[in-house]
Amino acid sequence: MSKTKIQWASDTWSPVTGCTPISCGCANCYARRMAQRLRGRFGYPQDEPFRVTLHHDRLWEPFRWKKARRVFVCSMGDLFHEDVTWQFHRAVFSHMHHANYRNPDPHIFMVLTKRPERMRDFILKYKEWLGFNTWEREYPNVWLGVSVENQAAADKRIPVLMDIPASLRFVSIEPMIGPIDLWGNASGSMRSGNWDGGLTYIEGLGWIILGCETGPGRRTCKNEWMIDVTEQGRAKGIPCFVKQVDLGNKVSHEMSEWPEELRVSEWPERRTQCT
């Protein structure tokens, strides 16, 4: 566990580190760059520092926390990578569940993946294995999300997220490398006037995180793309958190430099009930 500079979390907890590319959003992965700098230290293999690694010794860290935290789970990897076993998934979720038993001010664990199919398969199997009728009653402190970078990723991952029971579902649009319509569904878009009345992506979301790409080789993120998404969220009363903005000549983390429409740093105040 460590404190983090990621603005939407207070801490990170990484029982799994490492990953492999799955889409164009992975091209300039910050976690891979950081793992290279940590090669041979802190549990990162010397020969292949971004190899998927299960850290059994880190599972008990949440039990040492006293004050409530907002925890980004596996910020240096993907918990639902194909090399992570069902048994290890079960251990991670069990520890998130039990970490709050003696804590009157509960932690929030935020799990983000680019592999929502594996997340869905695990959650549904685990829910059945435990005999839960409703998932959110047993796991109110675990928020589940997907990372998307453009419309193709949103169309692929967000509908799968909608099939997963969670106390709150969220989407992280970072790095944003193209415009995204969260009102869309498989048969059209409400915002374009071509909508068949079915469930839209945005209906099941409780939080939207936005950020441009950072680091070497970063790709352009236009302000109008981000403004459009914040307007989509505002139309449905969904809190939005803008992490950093592309000002053309630089990436800015200073809100006073941003267009006024992007000066939002909102967290969810309530939890959706999704069985």
Beta strands, then each sheet from edge to edge (+ up, - down):
strand 1: 2-3
strand 2: 11-13
strand 3: 16-17
strand 4: 53-54
strand 5: 70-73
strand 6: 108-113
strand 7: 142-148
strand 8: 168-173
strand 9: 184-185
strand 10: 188-189
strand 11: 207-210
strand 12: 240-242
strand 13: 245-246
strand 14: 251-252
sheet 1: 1+ 2- 5- 6- 7- 8- 11- 12-
sheet 2: 3+ 4-
sheet 3: 9+ 10-
sheet 4: 13+ 14-
end
